[in-house]
Amino acid sequence: MTSGNSPSGNNNISCSTCRANCCRLEVLLMGDDDVPENMIAIDPWGGHVMARLADGWCAALDRDTLLCRIYARRPGVCREFELAGSDCVALRANAGLPV
């Protein structure tokens, strides 16, 4: 998650206005991901995923700032999640946020 504005030019879509909605998604870890061991969980099928805390948000999310505490080491899936992309817009719409 970054704090920049949308590459599409829509200033309504910004990480700073989303309240970390993407940090509620399940993140499957790949072999080259380098997240801290204490933030890894095993899903019911044996896959490695980002751990979640009781509130349902990613274990790496700072609950005060709503920013990623391991941004430099975030998983590839998080790196590829596109600001203002179709998944981002759908998440924001479902949360009642401006799109």
NORUR-V80094 format. One record per residue. N is the residue number from 1. RES is the residue in one letter. PSI is psi in whole degrees, 0 to 359 (NA if undefined). Layout:
# NORUR-V80094
n->(N,N)
res->(RES,RES)
psi->(PSI,PSI)
This chain:
# NORUR-V80094
n->(1,2,3,4,5,6,7,8,9,10,11,12,13,14,15,16,17,18,19,20,21,22,23,24,25,26,27,28,29,30,31,32,33,34,35,36,37,38,39,40,41,42,43,44,45,46,47,48,49,50,51,52,53,54,55,56,57,58,59,60,61,62,63,64,65,66,67,68,69,70,71,72,73,74,75,76,77,78,79,80,81,82,83,84,85,86,87,88,89,90,91,92,93,94,95,96,97,98,99)
res->(M,T,S,G,N,S,P,S,G,N,N,N,I,S,C,S,T,C,R,A,N,C,C,R,L,E,V,L,L,M,G,D,D,D,V,P,E,N,M,I,A,I,D,P,W,G,G,H,V,M,A,R,L,A,D,G,W,C,A,A,L,D,R,D,T,L,L,C,R,I,Y,A,R,R,P,G,V,C,R,E,F,E,L,A,G,S,D,C,V,A,L,R,A,N,A,G,L,P,V)
psi->(129,179,9,169,168,136,342,352,356,105,351,337,107,143,330,349,11,348,36,36,322,341,4,352,150,132,108,128,144,168,330,2,144,61,155,140,323,357,15,135,165,127,173,342,6,4,151,128,163,134,154,149,177,334,357,351,158,142,339,353,126,117,341,317,343,34,156,127,345,36,315,338,15,152,158,322,319,322,328,349,115,123,126,9,174,322,318,312,318,317,315,317,317,332,358,22,156,140,NA)
